[in-house]
Amino acid sequence: MRTAPVVIAGAGSTGSALALLLARRGIPSTVLERREQPLMHPTAHLINARSLEVRHHASPPPATEITALYNQR
């Protein structure tokens, strides 16, 4: 059985950003998501500019892809 000191509920914008930031600092985490398949588009009605800034600083390529998906709406 795999264990982690942090369990994150939801792989949405906040959950995935948190998992990314923790991994960058060497802290293992487990993300729990209720969906079995990834969504093909974001479900957030609004993504805070600061959230995108933090995500971009942590990992620029995924942040660019997320921004591009959001701008397609």
C-alpha positions in Angstrom: 0.0 0.0 0.0 1.4 3.4 -1.0 1.2 6.2 1.6 1.8 9.9 1.4 1.9 12.6 4.1 -0.5 14.7 2.1 -3.8 13.7 0.5 -5.3 16.2 -2.0 -9.1 16.0 -2.8 -9.6 16.9 -6.4 -7.4 17.2 -9.4 -8.8 20.5 -10.6 -6.8 23.8 -10.8 -6.1 24.1 -7.1 -5.5 20.4 -6.4 -3.1 19.9 -9.3 -1.2 23.1 -8.6 -0.8 22.0 -5.0 0.4 18.5 -6.0 2.9 20.2 -8.4 4.2 22.6 -5.8 4.6 19.9 -3.2 6.4 17.6 -5.6 8.8 20.4 -6.5 9.7 20.5 -2.8 10.1 16.7 -2.5 6.9 16.2 -0.6 4.9 13.2 -1.8 1.2 13.5 -2.2 -1.8 11.5 -3.3 -4.4 13.2 -5.4 -8.0 11.8 -5.2 -10.2 12.5 -8.2 -13.8 11.3 -8.6 -13.7 11.2 -12.4 -12.2 8.2 -14.1 -11.3 10.0 -17.4 -9.6 13.4 -17.8 -11.7 16.3 -18.9 -11.0 17.7 -22.3 -11.7 21.3 -21.2 -11.4 23.2 -17.9 -14.5 23.3 -15.8 -13.5 26.4 -13.8 -15.6 29.5 -14.4 -12.7 31.7 -13.4 -9.1 31.0 -12.8 -7.5 33.6 -10.6 -4.5 35.4 -12.2 -2.4 34.8 -9.2 -3.1 31.0 -9.5 -1.9 31.1 -13.1 1.2 33.1 -12.0 2.1 30.5 -9.3 1.5 27.6 -11.7 3.6 29.3 -14.4 6.5 29.9 -12.0 6.4 26.2 -10.8 6.1 24.6 -14.2 5.9 26.9 -17.3 4.9 24.4 -20.1 1.7 23.0 -18.3 0.8 26.5 -17.3 0.9 27.7 -20.9 -1.3 24.8 -22.0 -3.8 25.5 -19.2 -3.9 29.2 -20.2 -4.4 28.3 -23.8 -7.3 26.0 -22.9 -8.9 28.6 -20.8 -8.7 31.2 -23.5 -10.5 29.0 -25.9 -13.7 29.3 -23.9 
